[in-house]
């Protein structure tokens, strides 16, 4: 399973880096949040050490690191780091022990963010993955939208042949709320898709 995850990660990283690097810089919060997520969290699933390196001064994804005290709400009591795009209200948090990466968005339209994340994922990884709706769940004022990244037929066949076993793919979760917390309207995460 580890080798299979590594193969999924390499395809996502290669596709995400080459396509999004050529796009013009984001102009609005949904674009900033989505680009930060796709180029950061999604492109570095299982390789958070490499993401952390790229976030440092001089790195290709550099963002200012929040001081430990300011990072605490994003890390929820766990050890990690948080980086901020203050002008857009976007924070990327890395929790290495849990292999988690998340993007938090202070203020953003739910519909705009959902559409932008799906669009950017299709652009970045559409050659290797089918990007498809995976469902929706509502709990009180929170709505979670699931976007599944399923290896395409040819890429799936390559993974099965190389590693023997059905690849599970990945799941992106975009959780939004217009009213739950006025200072946090969205969280975007990625992980292995459960069978």
BANU-340844 format. One record per residue: residue number from 0; x, y negated, z negated of N, C-alpha, C in turn; residue in three letters. Coordinates in steps of 0.1 Angstrom, whole numbers, always signed. Example, Ala and Ser with C-alpha at 12.3 -4.5 7.8 and 13.67 -1.06 7.14 Angstrom:
! BANU-340844
{0; {+132; +57; -78}; {+123; +45; -78}; {+132; +33; -78}; "ALA"};
{1; {+128; +22; -71}; {+137; +11; -71}; {+129; +0; -79}; "SER"};
END
This chain:
! BANU-340844
{0; {+8; +12; +0}; {+0; +0; +0}; {+9; -13; +0}; "UNK"};
{1; {+20; -12; -7}; {+29; -24; -8}; {+34; -27; +6}; "UNK"};
{2; {+38; -16; +14}; {+43; -19; +27}; {+32; -24; +36}; "UNK"};
{3; {+20; -20; +35}; {+9; -25; +42}; {+6; -39; +39}; "UNK"};
{4; {+7; -43; +27}; {+5; -57; +23}; {+16; -65; +28}; "UNK"};
{5; {+28; -60; +28}; {+39; -68; +34}; {+37; -70; +48}; "UNK"};
{6; {+32; -61; +56}; {+30; -63; +70}; {+19; -73; +72}; "UNK"};
{7; {+8; -72; +64}; {-2; -82; +65}; {+3; -96; +63}; "UNK"};
{8; {+12; -97; +52}; {+18; -110; +48}; {+26; -116; +60}; "UNK"};
{9; {+35; -107; +65}; {+43; -112; +76}; {+36; -118; +88}; "UNK"};
{10; {+25; -111; +92}; {+17; -116; +103}; {+10; -129; +99}; "UNK"};
{11; {+5; -130; +87}; {-2; -142; +83}; {+8; -153; +82}; "UNK"};
{12; {+20; -151; +77}; {+30; -162; +76}; {+35; -166; +89}; "UNK"};
{13; {+38; -157; +98}; {+43; -160; +112}; {+32; -168; +119}; "UNK"};
{14; {+20; -163; +119}; {+10; -170; +127}; {+6; -183; +121}; "UNK"};
{15; {+5; -184; +108}; {+1; -197; +101}; {+12; -207; +103}; "UNK"};
{16; {+24; -204; +102}; {+35; -214; +103}; {+36; -219; +117}; "UNK"};
{17; {+36; -211; +127}; {+38; -216; +141}; {+26; -224; +146}; "UNK"};
{18; {+14; -220; +143}; {+3; -227; +148}; {+0; -240; +141}; "UNK"};
{19; {+0; -240; +128}; {-3; -252; +120}; {+8; -263; +121}; "UNK"};
{20; {+21; -258; +123}; {+31; -268; +124}; {+30; -277; +136}; "UNK"};
{21; {+23; -272; +146}; {+21; -281; +158}; {+9; -290; +157}; "UNK"};
{22; {+1; -288; +147}; {-11; -297; +146}; {-7; -310; +141}; "UNK"};
{23; {-15; -321; +145}; {-13; -334; +139}; {-16; -334; +124}; "UNK"};
{24; {-10; -344; +117}; {-12; -344; +103}; {-27; -346; +99}; "UNK"};
{25; {-31; -340; +88}; {-45; -341; +84}; {-49; -355; +81}; "UNK"};
{26; {-62; -358; +84}; {-67; -372; +82}; {-77; -373; +71}; "UNK"};
{27; {-83; -363; +66}; {-93; -364; +56}; {-91; -353; +45}; "UNK"};
{28; {-98; -354; +34}; {-96; -345; +23}; {-98; -331; +27}; "UNK"};
{29; {-109; -328; +34}; {-111; -314; +38}; {-99; -309; +47}; "UNK"};
{30; {-94; -317; +55}; {-83; -313; +64}; {-70; -311; +55}; "UNK"};
{31; {-68; -320; +46}; {-56; -319; +37}; {-57; -307; +29}; "UNK"};
{32; {-68; -304; +22}; {-70; -293; +14}; {-68; -280; +22}; "UNK"};
{33; {-74; -279; +33}; {-74; -267; +41}; {-59; -264; +46}; "UNK"};
{34; {-53; -275; +51}; {-39; -273; +56}; {-30; -269; +45}; "UNK"};
{35; {-32; -275; +33}; {-24; -271; +21}; {-26; -257; +18}; "UNK"};
{36; {-38; -252; +18}; {-41; -238; +15}; {-36; -229; +25}; "UNK"};
{37; {-38; -231; +38}; {-34; -222; +49}; {-19; -221; +50}; "UNK"};
{38; {-12; -233; +50}; {+2; -233; +51}; {+9; -229; +38}; "UNK"};
{39; {+2; -230; +27}; {+8; -227; +14}; {+4; -213; +9}; "UNK"};
{40; {-8; -212; +4}; {-13; -200; -3}; {-14; -188; +8}; "UNK"};
{41; {-22; -191; +18}; {-25; -180; +28}; {-12; -175; +35}; "UNK"};
{42; {-3; -184; +39}; {+9; -180; +46}; {+19; -173; +37}; "UNK"};
{43; {+17; -174; +24}; {+27; -168; +14}; {+21; -158; +5}; "UNK"};
{44; {+10; -152; +9}; {+4; -141; +0}; {+15; -131; -2}; "UNK"};
{45; {+18; -127; -15}; {+28; -118; -18}; {+42; -123; -17}; "UNK"};
{46; {+44; -135; -14}; {+57; -141; -12}; {+58; -155; -19}; "UNK"};
{47; {+52; -156; -31}; {+51; -169; -38}; {+65; -175; -41}; "UNK"};
{48; {+75; -166; -43}; {+89; -172; -45}; {+93; -180; -33}; "UNK"};
{49; {+90; -176; -21}; {+93; -183; -9}; {+85; -196; -8}; "UNK"};
{50; {+72; -195; -12}; {+64; -208; -12}; {+70; -218; -22}; "UNK"};
{51; {+74; -213; -34}; {+79; -222; -44}; {+92; -229; -39}; "UNK"};
{52; {+100; -221; -32}; {+112; -227; -26}; {+109; -239; -16}; "UNK"};
{53; {+98; -236; -8}; {+94; -246; +2}; {+88; -258; -4}; "UNK"};
{54; {+83; -257; -17}; {+76; -268; -23}; {+86; -278; -30}; "UNK"};
{55; {+99; -274; -31}; {+109; -282; -38}; {+113; -294; -29}; "UNK"};
{56; {+119; -304; -35}; {+124; -316; -27}; {+133; -311; -16}; "UNK"};
{57; {+130; -316; -4}; {+137; -312; +8}; {+131; -300; +15}; "UNK"};
{58; {+122; -293; +8}; {+116; -281; +15}; {+105; -285; +25}; "UNK"};
{59; {+102; -276; +34}; {+93; -280; +45}; {+78; -282; +40}; "UNK"};
{60; {+75; -278; +28}; {+61; -280; +23}; {+62; -289; +10}; "UNK"};
{61; {+72; -296; +9}; {+74; -304; -4}; {+62; -312; -8}; "UNK"};
{62; {+58; -310; -21}; {+49; -318; -28}; {+54; -321; -41}; "UNK"};
{63; {+51; -333; -47}; {+56; -336; -61}; {+51; -326; -71}; "UNK"};
{64; {+59; -321; -80}; {+55; -311; -90}; {+49; -319; -102}; "UNK"};
{65; {+38; -314; -107}; {+32; -320; -118}; {+40; -317; -131}; "UNK"};
{66; {+41; -326; -140}; {+47; -323; -153}; {+39; -311; -160}; "UNK"};
{67; {+45; -303; -168}; {+39; -292; -174}; {+25; -295; -181}; "UNK"};
{68; {+25; -306; -188}; {+12; -310; -195}; {+1; -313; -185}; "UNK"};
{69; {+4; -320; -174}; {-6; -323; -164}; {-10; -311; -156}; "UNK"};
{70; {-1; -301; -156}; {-4; -288; -148}; {-13; -279; -155}; "UNK"};
{71; {-13; -280; -168}; {-21; -270; -177}; {-35; -267; -172}; "UNK"};
{72; {-43; -277; -169}; {-57; -273; -165}; {-58; -265; -152}; "UNK"};
{73; {-48; -266; -144}; {-48; -258; -131}; {-42; -244; -133}; "UNK"};
{74; {-34; -242; -144}; {-28; -229; -147}; {-36; -221; -157}; "UNK"};
{75; {-46; -227; -163}; {-55; -220; -173}; {-47; -212; -183}; "UNK"};
{76; {-37; -218; -189}; {-29; -212; -200}; {-19; -202; -195}; "UNK"};
{77; {-17; -200; -182}; {-7; -191; -177}; {+6; -199; -173}; "UNK"};
{78; {+17; -192; -172}; {+29; -197; -168}; {+29; -200; -153}; "UNK"};
{79; {+33; -211; -148}; {+33; -214; -134}; {+37; -228; -131}; "UNK"};
{80; {+34; -233; -119}; {+37; -246; -115}; {+25; -252; -107}; "UNK"};
{81; {+24; -265; -107}; {+13; -271; -99}; {+19; -283; -92}; "UNK"};
{82; {+15; -285; -79}; {+21; -295; -70}; {+9; -303; -65}; "UNK"};
{83; {+11; -316; -64}; {-1; -325; -61}; {+1; -333; -48}; "UNK"};
{84; {-10; -335; -41}; {-11; -345; -30}; {-21; -355; -36}; "UNK"};
{85; {-16; -364; -44}; {-24; -373; -52}; {-33; -381; -43}; "UNK"};
{86; {-28; -386; -32}; {-37; -395; -23}; {-49; -388; -18}; "UNK"};
{87; {-49; -375; -18}; {-61; -367; -13}; {-68; -360; -25}; "UNK"};
{88; {-62; -360; -37}; {-69; -353; -48}; {-68; -338; -46}; "UNK"};
{89; {-57; -333; -41}; {-55; -319; -38}; {-43; -314; -46}; "UNK"};
{90; {-45; -303; -53}; {-34; -297; -61}; {-32; -282; -58}; "UNK"};
{91; {-20; -278; -56}; {-17; -264; -53}; {-11; -258; -66}; "UNK"};
{92; {-16; -247; -71}; {-11; -241; -83}; {-6; -227; -79}; "UNK"};
{93; {+6; -224; -85}; {+12; -211; -83}; {+14; -204; -97}; "UNK"};
{94; {+8; -192; -98}; {+10; -184; -110}; {+17; -171; -106}; "UNK"};
{95; {+30; -171; -107}; {+38; -159; -102}; {+34; -146; -109}; "UNK"};
{96; {+33; -146; -122}; {+30; -133; -129}; {+17; -126; -124}; "UNK"};
{97; {+8; -134; -120}; {-5; -128; -115}; {-6; -128; -100}; "UNK"};
{98; {+6; -132; -93}; {+6; -133; -79}; {-6; -141; -73}; "UNK"};
{99; {-8; -152; -79}; {-19; -161; -75}; {-15; -174; -71}; "UNK"};
{100; {-22; -179; -61}; {-20; -192; -55}; {-34; -198; -53}; "UNK"};
{101; {-36; -210; -57}; {-49; -216; -55}; {-48; -231; -52}; "UNK"};
{102; {-57; -236; -44}; {-58; -251; -41}; {-70; -256; -48}; "UNK"};
{103; {-68; -267; -56}; {-79; -274; -62}; {-82; -287; -55}; "UNK"};
{104; {-95; -290; -54}; {-98; -303; -47}; {-107; -311; -56}; "UNK"};
{105; {-103; -323; -58}; {-110; -332; -67}; {-124; -336; -61}; "UNK"};
{106; {-124; -342; -50}; {-137; -346; -44}; {-137; -343; -29}; "UNK"};
{107; {-147; -335; -25}; {-148; -331; -11}; {-162; -326; -8}; "UNK"};
{108; {-166; -328; +4}; {-179; -322; +9}; {-178; -307; +10}; "UNK"};
{109; {-187; -300; +4}; {-186; -285; +5}; {-187; -280; +19}; "UNK"};
{110; {-196; -285; +27}; {-198; -281; +40}; {-186; -284; +49}; "UNK"};
{111; {-180; -296; +47}; {-168; -300; +55}; {-156; -291; +51}; "UNK"};
{112; {-154; -288; +38}; {-143; -279; +34}; {-145; -265; +39}; "UNK"};
{113; {-157; -259; +38}; {-159; -246; +43}; {-156; -245; +58}; "UNK"};
{114; {-161; -254; +66}; {-159; -254; +80}; {-145; -256; +84}; "UNK"};
{115; {-138; -264; +77}; {-123; -267; +80}; {-115; -255; +76}; "UNK"};
{116; {-117; -248; +65}; {-109; -236; +61}; {-111; -225; +72}; "UNK"};
{117; {-124; -223; +75}; {-127; -213; +85}; {-120; -216; +99}; "UNK"};
{118; {-121; -228; +103}; {-115; -233; +116}; {-99; -231; +115}; "UNK"};
{119; {-93; -235; +104}; {-79; -235; +103}; {-74; -220; +102}; "UNK"};
{120; {-81; -212; +95}; {-78; -197; +95}; {-78; -191; +109}; "UNK"};
{121; {-89; -194; +116}; {-90; -189; +130}; {-79; -193; +139}; "UNK"};
{122; {-75; -206; +137}; {-64; -211; +145}; {-51; -205; +141}; "UNK"};
{123; {-49; -203; +128}; {-36; -198; +123}; {-34; -183; +125}; "UNK"};
{124; {-44; -175; +123}; {-42; -161; +123}; {-52; -153; +132}; "UNK"};
{125; {-59; -160; +140}; {-69; -154; +149}; {-63; -143; +158}; "UNK"};
{126; {-50; -144; +161}; {-44; -134; +170}; {-43; -120; +163}; "UNK"};
{127; {-41; -121; +150}; {-39; -108; +142}; {-51; -104; +134}; "UNK"};
{128; {-59; -114; +130}; {-71; -111; +121}; {-84; -116; +127}; "UNK"};
{129; {-94; -108; +125}; {-107; -113; +128}; {-112; -121; +115}; "UNK"};
{130; {-115; -134; +117}; {-119; -142; +106}; {-135; -142; +106}; "UNK"};
{131; {-140; -136; +95}; {-155; -134; +95}; {-161; -137; +82}; "UNK"};
{132; {-173; -141; +82}; {-181; -144; +70}; {-182; -131; +61}; "UNK"};
{133; {-179; -132; +48}; {-179; -120; +40}; {-190; -121; +29}; "UNK"};
{134; {-198; -131; +30}; {-209; -133; +21}; {-208; -146; +13}; "UNK"};
{135; {-218; -147; +4}; {-219; -159; -4}; {-225; -155; -18}; "UNK"};
{136; {-220; -162; -28}; {-226; -159; -42}; {-228; -172; -49}; "UNK"};
{137; {-239; -173; -56}; {-242; -185; -63}; {-244; -182; -78}; "UNK"};
{138; {-237; -189; -86}; {-238; -188; -101}; {-240; -202; -106}; "UNK"};
{139; {-252; -205; -110}; {-255; -219; -115}; {-252; -229; -104}; "UNK"};
{140; {-244; -239; -108}; {-240; -250; -98}; {-229; -246; -89}; "UNK"};
{141; {-223; -234; -91}; {-211; -230; -83}; {-216; -221; -71}; "UNK"};
{142; {-210; -223; -59}; {-213; -214; -48}; {-199; -210; -43}; "UNK"};
{143; {-198; -197; -42}; {-185; -191; -36}; {-189; -185; -22}; "UNK"};
{144; {-181; -189; -13}; {-182; -184; +1}; {-170; -175; +3}; "UNK"};
{145; {-172; -163; +8}; {-161; -154; +11}; {-159; -153; +26}; "UNK"};
{146; {-146; -154; +30}; {-141; -153; +43}; {-132; -142; +44}; "UNK"};
{147; {-135; -131; +52}; {-127; -120; +53}; {-117; -121; +65}; "UNK"};
{148; {-105; -116; +62}; {-95; -116; +73}; {-92; -101; +75}; "UNK"};
{149; {-98; -96; +86}; {-97; -81; +89}; {-88; -80; +101}; "UNK"};
{150; {-78; -71; +99}; {-68; -69; +111}; {-76; -66; +124}; "UNK"};
{151; {-72; -72; +135}; {-78; -70; +147}; {-75; -55; +152}; "UNK"};
{152; {-82; -51; +162}; {-81; -37; +166}; {-67; -33; +169}; "UNK"};
{153; {-60; -41; +177}; {-46; -38; +181}; {-36; -39; +169}; "UNK"};
{154; {-38; -49; +161}; {-30; -51; +150}; {-33; -40; +139}; "UNK"};
{155; {-45; -37; +137}; {-49; -26; +128}; {-43; -13; +132}; "UNK"};
{156; {-43; -10; +145}; {-37; +2; +150}; {-22; +3; +148}; "UNK"};
{157; {-16; -9; +150}; {-1; -10; +147}; {+1; -7; +132}; "UNK"};
{158; {-7; -13; +123}; {-5; -11; +109}; {-7; +3; +105}; "UNK"};
{159; {-17; +9; +110}; {-20; +23; +107}; {-9; +32; +112}; "UNK"};
{160; {-4; +30; +124}; {+7; +38; +129}; {+20; +36; +121}; "UNK"};
{161; {+22; +24; +117}; {+35; +21; +110}; {+34; +26; +95}; "UNK"};
{162; {+23; +24; +89}; {+22; +27; +75}; {+12; +38; +71}; "UNK"};
{163; {+5; +43; +80}; {-5; +54; +78}; {-16; +51; +69}; "UNK"};
{164; {-26; +47; +70}; {-36; +43; +60}; {-44; +31; +65}; "UNK"};
{165; {-56; +30; +61}; {-64; +19; +66}; {-61; +6; +59}; "UNK"};
{166; {-57; -4; +66}; {-54; -17; +60}; {-67; -24; +55}; "UNK"};
{167; {-66; -29; +43}; {-78; -35; +37}; {-81; -49; +41}; "UNK"};
{168; {-71; -56; +45}; {-73; -70; +49}; {-73; -79; +37}; "UNK"};
{169; {-76; -92; +39}; {-76; -102; +29}; {-89; -109; +28}; "UNK"};
{170; {-91; -115; +16}; {-104; -123; +14}; {-100; -136; +9}; "UNK"};
{171; {-105; -147; +15}; {-104; -160; +11}; {-117; -164; +4}; "UNK"};
{172; {-116; -170; -8}; {-128; -174; -15}; {-128; -189; -17}; "UNK"};
{173; {-138; -196; -12}; {-139; -211; -13}; {-151; -213; -23}; "UNK"};
{174; {-147; -217; -35}; {-158; -220; -45}; {-160; -235; -46}; "UNK"};
{175; {-172; -239; -44}; {-175; -253; -44}; {-187; -257; -54}; "UNK"};
{176; {-187; -269; -58}; {-199; -274; -65}; {-199; -289; -64}; "UNK"};
{177; {-210; -294; -61}; {-212; -309; -60}; {-214; -315; -74}; "UNK"};
{178; {-218; -307; -84}; {-222; -312; -96}; {-216; -306; -109}; "UNK"};
{179; {-210; -295; -108}; {-205; -288; -120}; {-194; -296; -128}; "UNK"};
{180; {-185; -303; -121}; {-174; -311; -127}; {-171; -322; -117}; "UNK"};
{181; {-174; -334; -121}; {-171; -346; -112}; {-157; -347; -108}; "UNK"};
{182; {-147; -341; -115}; {-133; -342; -112}; {-128; -330; -105}; "UNK"};
{183; {-136; -320; -102}; {-132; -308; -95}; {-143; -303; -87}; "UNK"};
{184; {-143; -304; -74}; {-154; -299; -66}; {-151; -287; -58}; "UNK"};
{185; {-139; -282; -57}; {-136; -270; -49}; {-123; -263; -54}; "UNK"};
{186; {-123; -250; -53}; {-111; -242; -55}; {-111; -232; -44}; "UNK"};
{187; {-99; -230; -38}; {-97; -221; -27}; {-86; -210; -31}; "UNK"};
{188; {-89; -197; -30}; {-80; -187; -33}; {-79; -176; -22}; "UNK"};
{189; {-70; -167; -23}; {-68; -156; -14}; {-63; -144; -21}; "UNK"};
{190; {-68; -132; -17}; {-63; -120; -23}; {-67; -108; -14}; "UNK"};
{191; {-63; -96; -18}; {-66; -84; -10}; {-81; -82; -10}; "UNK"};
{192; {-87; -78; +1}; {-101; -75; +2}; {-104; -62; -4}; "UNK"};
{193; {-114; -61; -13}; {-117; -49; -19}; {-125; -40; -9}; "UNK"};
{194; {-123; -27; -9}; {-130; -18; +1}; {-145; -17; -2}; "UNK"};
END
